[in-house]
């Protein structure tokens, strides 16, 4: 069984900043799955998101817990 991690993902549309961006924390096994989970959230909350699937750009995607561990004070 593959362990899911928490990923921070931000995405934007081709015509940013007019249509804005979206950021979230998702649980996924890898970066590709995290990007897909973020996209699914975007589709669920934005009525026009499905029309812009090919125009999305991932900005950030990283393992949240690894980031926290690396940057502990």
WOJONOR-V400817 format. One record per backbone hydrogen bond with DSSP energy under -0.5 kcal/mol. CO is the residue of the C=O (numbers start at 1). NH is the residue of the N-H. Records with the same first field share a line. If there is no record, write none. Layout:
# WOJONOR-V400817
CO = NH, NH
This chain:
# WOJONOR-V400817
5 = 7, 28
6 = 64, 65
7 = 9, 26
8 = 62
9 = 24
10 = 59, 60
11 = 22
12 = 57
13 = 16
15 = 18, 19
20 = 13
22 = 11
24 = 9
26 = 7, 28
28 = 5
30 = 34
31 = 35
32 = 36
33 = 37
34 = 38
35 = 39
36 = 40
37 = 41
38 = 42
39 = 43
40 = 44
41 = 45
42 = 46
45 = 47
46 = 49
48 = 51
49 = 52
50 = 53
52 = 55
53 = 56
55 = 14
57 = 12
60 = 10
62 = 8, 64
63 = 67
64 = 68
65 = 69
66 = 70
67 = 71
69 = 72
